[in-house]
Amino acid sequence: MAEESPKPTAEIIDISDAPELFFEMLPDDWKLELESNWEEFRLSVKLYGIKLNEELIGGGLVFSANTSETDSYRPIAEYYFDNGYLYIGYLWIAENFRGRNLGDLWLKSIFEMYPNNPFWLSIEDAGLAKFYLKNGFTLEREVIFSGGKDWIYIRKSASEVI
């Protein structure tokens, strides 16, 4: 009986110095948003990619300070950042790699990298709620603003979780 070759494992890598690798895989609106704001964002963000078989297949951003990304609810953002929260934004997995728990892997890796930090994020697509709930986030509030409606989710730090 032939031995099975080991299943390839994805790894999370810091690509903050090469953001264009991530931008290239994004939908046009996300790509434009990130490219046009990267000079501002890069001062307070880390970009972590998901690499599988030497191919970048996804990633996301971890913000440590308020930027134009959260201007629609600046007082809320300031509260979270002032209380040690990190903001997760632009989490993306290439479509042909979805359904393999790679988003879960990315989040788990980020939580392990920052065990003493709680996290927060906002979503505008209610369909994403289930994904974030299963990864330890709880709905904190709904925010209605001139651009629409978002839902704010939080996840406590490892030391706060019982």
C-alpha positions in Angstrom: 0.0 0.0 0.0 1.4 3.4 -1.0 2.1 5.9 1.6 0.0 9.0 1.5 2.0 12.2 1.2 1.4 14.6 4.0 -1.4 17.1 3.5 0.1 20.5 2.8 -0.3 22.9 5.7 -1.0 26.6 5.5 1.2 29.0 7.3 0.6 32.6 8.4 3.3 35.0 7.3 3.8 38.7 7.9 3.7 40.4 4.5 3.4 44.0 5.8 6.4 45.0 3.7 5.0 43.5 0.5 1.2 44.4 0.6 0.8 44.3 -3.1 1.0 40.5 -2.9 -2.3 40.6 -1.0 -3.9 43.5 -2.9 -3.6 41.6 -6.2 -6.0 38.9 -5.1 -8.7 41.1 -3.7 -12.0 42.3 -5.3 -11.5 45.6 -7.1 -13.3 47.7 -4.5 -11.2 46.3 -1.6 -8.0 46.6 -3.7 -8.7 50.3 -4.5 -9.5 51.1 -0.9 -6.4 49.5 0.4 -4.0 50.8 -2.3 -5.3 54.4 -1.9 -5.1 54.3 2.0 -2.0 52.1 2.4 0.4 55.0 3.2 -1.9 55.9 6.1 -2.7 52.3 7.2 0.9 51.0 7.1 1.8 53.1 10.2 -0.6 51.2 12.4 -1.3 47.9 10.7 0.3 44.4 10.2 -0.7 42.4 7.2 -0.6 38.7 7.6 -1.0 36.4 4.6 -1.9 32.7 4.4 0.6 30.8 2.3 -0.2 27.3 1.0 2.3 25.4 -1.2 4.3 28.6 -1.7 1.2 30.4 -2.9 -0.4 33.3 -1.1 -4.1 32.4 -0.9 -5.5 34.9 1.6 -4.8 37.1 4.5 -6.0 40.1 6.5 -5.0 43.2 8.4 -4.6 43.8 12.1 -4.9 47.5 13.0 -3.5 48.9 16.3 -4.8 52.5 16.0 -7.7 54.4 14.5 -7.5 55.1 10.7 -9.9 56.3 8.1 -11.1 52.6 7.9 -13.1 53.3 11.1 -14.0 56.9 10.6 -17.7 56.2 10.3 -17.7 55.3 14.1 -14.6 57.1 15.4 -15.7 57.4 19.0 -16.3 53.7 19.2 -13.0 52.9 17.5 -11.2 55.3 19.9 -12.8 53.5 22.9 -11.6 50.1 21.7 -8.1 51.2 20.8 -7.8 53.1 24.1 -8.7 49.8 25.8 -6.1 47.6 24.1 -8.3 46.1 21.4 -6.9 45.4 17.9 -9.1 45.8 14.9 -9.3 43.0 12.3 -10.1 44.1 8.8 -10.1 42.9 5.2 -10.0 39.2 6.0 -10.0 37.5 2.6 -9.6 33.9 1.3 -9.3 33.3 -2.4 -12.6 31.8 -3.6 -11.1 28.5 -4.8 -9.7 27.9 -1.3 -12.8 28.7 0.7 -14.5 26.0 2.8 -11.2 24.6 4.1 -11.3 26.5 7.5 -8.5 28.8 6.4 -10.2 31.9 7.8 -10.5 30.0 11.1 -6.8 29.2 10.9 -5.9 32.8 10.2 -7.9 34.1 13.1 -6.6 31.4 15.5 -3.0 32.3 14.5 -3.7 36.0 15.1 -5.2 35.3 18.5 -2.0 33.3 19.4 0.3 36.1 18.2 -1.6 38.6 20.3 -2.8 36.6 23.4 -3.1 39.6 25.6 -5.2 41.7 23.2 -8.9 41.6 22.8 -10.1 42.2 19.2 -12.9 44.0 17.5 -14.2 44.2 13.9 -17.1 45.5 11.9 -19.1 43.7 9.3 -21.6 45.1 6.8 -22.7 41.7 5.5 -24.9 40.0 8.2 -24.1 36.7 6.5 -20.6 36.8 8.0 -21.9 36.8 11.6 -22.0 33.0 11.8 -18.3 32.8 10.9 -17.2 35.3 13.5 -19.5 33.9 16.2 -17.9 30.4 15.8 -14.5 32.0 16.2 -15.3 33.5 19.6 -16.6 36.9 18.7 -19.8 38.3 20.2 -22.1 40.9 18.8 -21.5 44.1 20.7 -23.6 46.6 18.8 -25.2 47.7 15.5 -24.1 51.0 14.1 -26.2 53.0 11.7 -24.4 55.8 9.9 -24.7 57.8 6.7 -23.0 55.1 4.6 -25.3 52.3 5.9 -25.2 49.8 8.7 -22.4 47.8 10.3 -22.3 45.3 13.2 -19.5 45.5 15.7 -18.2 42.3 17.1 -15.6 41.8 19.9 -13.5 39.0 21.2 -11.9 39.1 24.6 -8.2 38.3 25.1 -7.1 34.8 26.1 -6.6 36.0 29.7 -10.2 37.2 29.9 -11.8 34.1 28.5 -12.9 31.7 31.2 
